[in-house]
């Protein structure tokens, strides 16, 4: 581009010092100008595009098919008159009022209507003026498919993909605020939904809690589904964990009054990952593990240990040993 500009500059510079070249360029410019004027004075047939804008969607129904965003008009007129439309200088959108369409209630579960763009010819003529003739319109008409509008209150599920730094993990449940949302759309789709999902939320190398503004999955736009709000708040609690353990005594269940049972060993070790902020709260009394006398079998000399309860904020909880030998005797 710079080379072309420099070349033109060089030609003009030479033209200013060379009278013959200057006269030639002036004549060439005038020739081109008058040729364009002459060409624009001729009659042409061409195609121009008009934008279409739709207003006043039916209140009780949802349009479920795509409507054309442009009309193609085959027109005839002078080049002068057509040029501004080809360059989209004068073009204004055609407004289609959907509240005036007639809905055919007998068309199965879905409803049907139709827009005839031929009905808007007079509007097109008034916009184009008397100098331009409209030969044809494409499309001439379009069918409208409608479904009954429905509203439903649904749970919001965040779509999460998280990668943590070493020793960091989720500390509790991911929370969404609000947890539910009013959803409006075609009844045939709304009736199939039990929950709705956010867009994918992705983070890497996490080492602190995140508050994320999440919008809804893009697929809902294609399904003509609308939400009473555009975004929800997703809180992702993150904390550093450390490994720890506790030694606790075994408990016994379903032991008859006449029987005495003793596990060997009668204590077990619980290993777990615990948030650093909660490490001081951990005591052996937070855990309960037992063996069940009803599982005693003469063929087997071991009982499985059941970890009955432990703090819900712990991760990767294991018990060692997982089975114990036992001695049973009568009192």
C-alpha positions as CSV (number, residue, x, y, z in Angstrom):
1,X,0.0,0.0,0.0
2,X,2.8,2.4,0.9
3,X,4.6,1.6,-2.4
4,X,1.4,2.4,-4.4
5,X,1.0,5.7,-2.5
6,X,4.6,6.6,-3.1
7,X,4.2,5.8,-6.9
8,X,1.1,7.9,-7.2
9,X,2.9,10.7,-5.3
10,X,5.8,10.3,-7.8
11,X,3.5,10.5,-10.8
12,X,1.8,13.6,-9.4
13,X,5.1,15.2,-8.6
14,X,6.2,14.5,-12.2
15,X,2.9,15.8,-13.5
16,X,3.4,19.1,-11.7
17,X,6.7,19.6,-13.5
18,X,5.6,17.9,-16.7
19,X,2.8,19.9,-18.3
20,X,1.9,17.2,-20.9
21,X,1.5,14.5,-18.2
22,X,-0.6,16.9,-16.1
23,X,-2.9,17.6,-19.0
24,X,-3.2,13.8,-19.8
25,X,-4.1,12.9,-16.2
26,X,-6.7,15.6,-16.0
27,X,-8.3,14.5,-19.2
28,X,-8.2,10.9,-18.0
29,X,-9.9,11.8,-14.8
30,X,-12.6,13.8,-16.5
31,X,-13.2,10.9,-19.0
32,X,-13.7,8.4,-16.2
33,X,-16.0,10.8,-14.3
34,X,-18.3,11.4,-17.4
35,X,-18.2,7.7,-18.2
36,X,-19.5,6.9,-14.6
37,X,-22.2,9.6,-15.0
38,X,-23.3,8.1,-18.3
39,X,-23.3,4.6,-16.9
40,X,-25.4,5.6,-13.9
41,X,-27.9,7.2,-16.3
42,X,-28.8,3.9,-17.8
43,X,-31.5,1.5,-16.7
44,X,-30.5,-1.6,-14.8
45,X,-32.1,-4.7,-13.3
46,X,-30.5,-5.9,-10.1
47,X,-31.1,-7.5,-6.7
48,X,-31.1,-5.4,-3.4
49,X,-31.4,-6.7,0.2
50,X,-33.8,-5.3,2.7
51,X,-33.5,-6.0,6.4
52,X,-36.5,-7.4,8.2
53,X,-37.4,-6.6,11.8
54,X,-40.1,-8.4,13.8
55,X,-42.0,-6.9,16.6
56,X,-44.8,-7.9,19.1
57,X,-44.3,-11.7,19.3
58,X,-47.5,-13.5,20.3
59,X,-47.9,-13.4,24.1
60,X,-49.3,-16.9,24.5
61,X,-47.1,-18.7,22.0
62,X,-43.4,-19.1,21.1
63,X,-42.1,-19.0,17.4
64,X,-40.0,-22.1,17.1
65,X,-38.7,-21.7,13.5
66,X,-36.2,-19.2,12.0
67,X,-37.7,-16.3,10.2
68,X,-35.8,-14.6,7.3
69,X,-33.7,-11.6,8.4
70,X,-33.6,-10.2,4.9
71,X,-35.8,-9.9,1.8
72,X,-34.2,-10.0,-1.7
73,X,-35.9,-7.6,-4.1
74,X,-35.4,-7.9,-7.8
75,X,-35.7,-4.3,-9.0
76,X,-35.3,-2.1,-12.1
77,X,-34.3,1.5,-12.2
78,X,-31.7,4.1,-13.1
79,X,-28.2,3.5,-11.8
80,X,-28.4,6.8,-9.9
81,X,-31.4,5.6,-8.0
82,X,-30.1,2.0,-7.4
83,X,-26.6,3.0,-6.2
84,X,-27.6,4.2,-2.7
85,X,-29.6,1.0,-2.1
86,X,-26.7,-1.2,-3.3
87,X,-24.5,0.6,-0.9
88,X,-27.2,0.3,1.8
89,X,-27.3,4.1,2.4
90,X,-31.0,4.6,2.2
91,X,-32.2,1.1,3.2
92,X,-34.5,1.0,6.3
93,X,-35.7,-2.3,7.8
94,X,-39.2,-3.6,7.0
95,X,-41.2,-3.9,10.3
96,X,-43.4,-7.0,10.6
97,X,-46.0,-6.9,13.3
98,X,-46.4,-10.5,14.5
99,X,-49.4,-9.6,16.7
100,X,-51.4,-9.3,13.4
101,X,-50.8,-12.8,12.1
102,X,-53.6,-15.4,12.3
103,X,-52.8,-18.5,14.2
104,X,-54.2,-21.8,12.9
105,X,-55.4,-23.7,16.0
106,X,-56.1,-26.9,14.1
107,X,-52.5,-27.6,13.1
108,X,-51.8,-30.5,15.5
109,X,-49.9,-29.9,18.8
110,X,-48.0,-27.1,17.2
111,X,-49.8,-24.1,15.7
112,X,-49.2,-22.6,12.3
113,X,-49.4,-19.2,10.7
114,X,-48.0,-17.4,7.6
115,X,-46.5,-14.1,6.6
116,X,-47.0,-13.0,3.0
117,X,-44.3,-10.5,2.1
118,X,-46.4,-9.6,-1.0
119,X,-48.6,-7.7,1.5
120,X,-45.8,-5.3,2.2
121,X,-45.2,-4.3,-1.4
122,X,-46.9,-0.9,-0.9
123,X,-44.5,-0.2,2.0
124,X,-41.6,-1.2,-0.2
125,X,-42.8,1.0,-3.0
126,X,-43.1,4.0,-0.7
127,X,-39.5,3.4,0.6
128,X,-38.0,2.9,-2.9
129,X,-39.8,5.8,-4.6
130,X,-41.5,5.9,-8.0
131,X,-38.3,5.7,-9.9
132,X,-37.6,2.1,-8.9
133,X,-39.8,-0.8,-10.0
134,X,-40.1,-4.0,-7.8
135,X,-40.2,-7.0,-10.1
136,X,-40.1,-9.8,-7.6
137,X,-39.7,-10.5,-3.9
138,X,-37.9,-13.5,-2.4
139,X,-39.2,-15.2,-0.3
140,X,-42.7,-14.3,-1.2
141,X,-44.0,-15.8,2.1
142,X,-42.9,-17.8,5.1
143,X,-44.6,-20.2,7.4
144,X,-44.5,-19.6,11.1
145,X,-44.6,-22.6,13.5
146,X,-45.7,-21.8,17.1
147,X,-45.8,-23.7,20.3
148,X,-47.7,-22.9,23.4
149,X,-45.7,-20.8,25.9
150,X,-44.9,-22.4,29.2
151,X,-43.1,-21.4,32.4
152,X,-41.4,-23.6,35.0
153,X,-39.3,-23.2,38.1
154,X,-36.1,-25.3,37.7
155,X,-32.9,-26.1,39.6
156,X,-29.7,-24.6,38.3
157,X,-26.7,-27.0,37.9
158,X,-23.2,-25.6,37.4
159,X,-21.1,-27.3,34.8
160,X,-17.6,-27.4,36.5
161,X,-14.1,-28.5,35.3
162,X,-11.5,-27.7,38.0
163,X,-7.8,-28.5,38.3
164,X,-6.2,-27.8,41.7
165,X,-2.7,-27.0,42.9
166,X,-1.1,-29.7,45.0
167,X,-2.8,-30.2,48.4
168,X,-5.7,-27.9,47.4
169,X,-9.3,-29.3,47.1
170,X,-12.9,-28.4,47.2
171,X,-13.9,-27.5,50.8
172,X,-17.6,-28.3,50.8
173,X,-20.3,-28.0,48.2
174,X,-20.3,-25.7,45.2
175,X,-23.1,-23.2,45.7
176,X,-25.3,-21.4,43.2
177,X,-27.2,-18.2,43.9
178,X,-30.1,-18.3,43.2
179,X,-30.4,-22.1,43.2
180,X,-33.6,-22.0,41.1
181,X,-34.8,-19.9,38.2
182,X,-38.0,-19.3,36.2
183,X,-37.7,-20.6,32.7
184,X,-40.1,-19.7,29.8
185,X,-40.2,-21.3,26.4
186,X,-42.0,-23.8,24.1
187,X,-44.2,-26.1,26.2
188,X,-43.0,-29.2,24.3
189,X,-39.4,-28.5,25.5
190,X,-40.2,-27.0,29.0
191,X,-42.2,-30.2,29.9
192,X,-39.0,-32.3,29.4
193,X,-36.8,-30.3,31.6
194,X,-36.1,-31.0,35.3
195,X,-33.1,-28.8,35.6
196,X,-31.0,-26.3,33.6
197,X,-27.2,-26.0,33.3
198,X,-24.7,-23.1,33.2
199,X,-22.0,-22.7,30.6
200,X,-18.8,-24.7,31.3
201,X,-16.8,-23.2,34.1
202,X,-13.1,-24.1,33.8
203,X,-10.2,-23.2,36.1
204,X,-6.6,-24.5,36.5
205,X,-4.1,-24.4,39.3
206,X,-6.7,-23.4,41.9
207,X,-5.5,-22.4,45.4
208,X,-8.2,-20.1,46.6
209,X,-12.0,-19.8,46.6
210,X,-13.7,-18.5,43.4
211,X,-16.8,-16.5,42.9
212,X,-17.9,-16.8,39.2
213,X,-20.7,-15.1,37.3
214,X,-22.1,-17.8,35.1
215,X,-24.5,-17.5,32.2
216,X,-26.7,-20.4,30.9
217,X,-25.8,-22.9,28.3
218,X,-26.0,-21.6,24.7
219,X,-28.2,-24.5,23.6
220,X,-31.2,-22.9,25.4
221,X,-31.1,-19.9,22.9
222,X,-31.5,-22.3,20.0
223,X,-34.5,-23.9,21.8
224,X,-36.1,-20.4,22.3
225,X,-35.9,-20.7,26.1
226,X,-35.6,-17.5,28.1
227,X,-34.6,-17.0,31.7
228,X,-35.8,-14.4,34.2
229,X,-32.2,-13.5,34.8
230,X,-29.1,-13.6,32.6
231,X,-26.5,-14.8,35.1
232,X,-26.1,-16.6,38.4
233,X,-23.4,-16.5,41.0
234,X,-21.4,-19.7,41.5
235,X,-19.2,-19.9,44.6
236,X,-16.5,-22.5,44.6
237,X,-14.9,-23.0,48.0
238,X,-11.2,-24.0,47.9
239,X,-8.8,-24.8,50.7
240,X,-5.5,-26.3,51.4
241,X,-5.7,-29.9,52.9
242,X,-3.2,-31.8,54.9
243,X,-3.0,-35.5,55.8
244,X,-3.8,-36.6,59.4
245,X,-5.0,-39.6,61.3
246,X,-6.9,-40.5,64.5
247,X,-6.9,-43.7,66.7
248,X,-10.4,-44.6,67.8
249,X,-11.8,-47.6,69.8
250,X,-14.1,-50.0,68.1
251,X,-17.8,-50.2,69.1
252,X,-20.0,-53.3,69.0
253,X,-23.5,-53.7,67.7
254,X,-26.3,-56.3,68.0
255,X,-24.4,-58.3,70.8
256,X,-26.8,-60.5,72.9
257,X,-26.8,-59.9,76.6
258,X,-25.4,-63.4,77.2
259,X,-22.5,-63.0,74.9
260,X,-19.2,-61.1,75.2
261,X,-17.2,-60.2,72.1
262,X,-13.8,-58.7,71.8
263,X,-12.1,-57.5,68.6
264,X,-8.4,-58.0,68.0
265,X,-7.2,-55.3,67.8
266,X,-10.0,-53.3,69.4
267,X,-8.7,-49.9,68.1
268,X,-8.4,-48.8,64.5
269,X,-6.5,-45.9,62.7
270,X,-8.5,-43.5,60.5
271,X,-6.5,-41.7,57.9
272,X,-7.9,-38.6,56.1
273,X,-7.3,-35.3,54.4
274,X,-8.5,-32.4,56.4
275,X,-8.7,-28.6,55.6
276,X,-6.0,-26.8,57.5
277,X,-8.5,-24.4,59.1
278,X,-10.4,-27.3,60.6
279,X,-7.5,-29.4,61.8
280,X,-7.7,-28.2,65.4
281,X,-11.4,-29.3,65.5
282,X,-10.6,-33.0,64.9
283,X,-10.8,-35.3,67.9
284,X,-11.3,-39.1,68.2
285,X,-14.9,-38.5,69.4
286,X,-15.8,-37.2,65.9
287,X,-15.4,-40.8,64.6
288,X,-17.5,-43.9,65.2
289,X,-16.6,-47.4,63.8
290,X,-18.1,-50.7,64.8
291,X,-18.3,-54.4,64.1
292,X,-21.7,-56.2,64.0
293,X,-22.2,-59.4,65.9
294,X,-24.8,-60.5,63.4
295,X,-22.0,-60.9,60.9
296,X,-20.2,-63.5,63.0
297,X,-19.7,-66.7,61.0
298,X,-17.9,-69.8,62.3
299,X,-16.3,-70.3,58.8
300,X,-14.6,-66.9,59.0
301,X,-12.6,-65.6,61.9
302,X,-12.7,-61.9,60.8
303,X,-15.4,-59.2,61.0
304,X,-15.6,-56.2,58.6
305,X,-15.3,-52.8,60.3
306,X,-18.0,-50.3,59.4
307,X,-17.1,-46.6,59.6
308,X,-20.4,-45.2,60.8
309,X,-19.7,-41.5,61.0
310,X,-17.0,-38.8,60.6
311,X,-16.9,-35.1,59.8
312,X,-18.3,-34.4,56.3
313,X,-15.5,-32.0,55.4
314,X,-12.9,-34.7,55.4
315,X,-11.5,-36.2,52.1
316,X,-9.9,-39.5,51.2
317,X,-11.0,-41.3,54.4
318,X,-9.6,-44.8,55.0
319,X,-9.6,-47.2,57.9
320,X,-6.9,-49.5,58.9
321,X,-7.3,-52.4,59.4
322,X,-10.5,-52.9,57.4
323,X,-11.2,-56.3,59.2
324,X,-10.4,-57.6,62.6
325,X,-10.2,-61.0,64.3
326,X,-12.5,-61.5,67.3
327,X,-13.1,-63.7,70.3
328,X,-16.6,-64.7,71.4
329,X,-17.5,-66.1,74.8
330,X,-20.5,-66.6,77.0
331,X,-20.8,-64.4,80.1
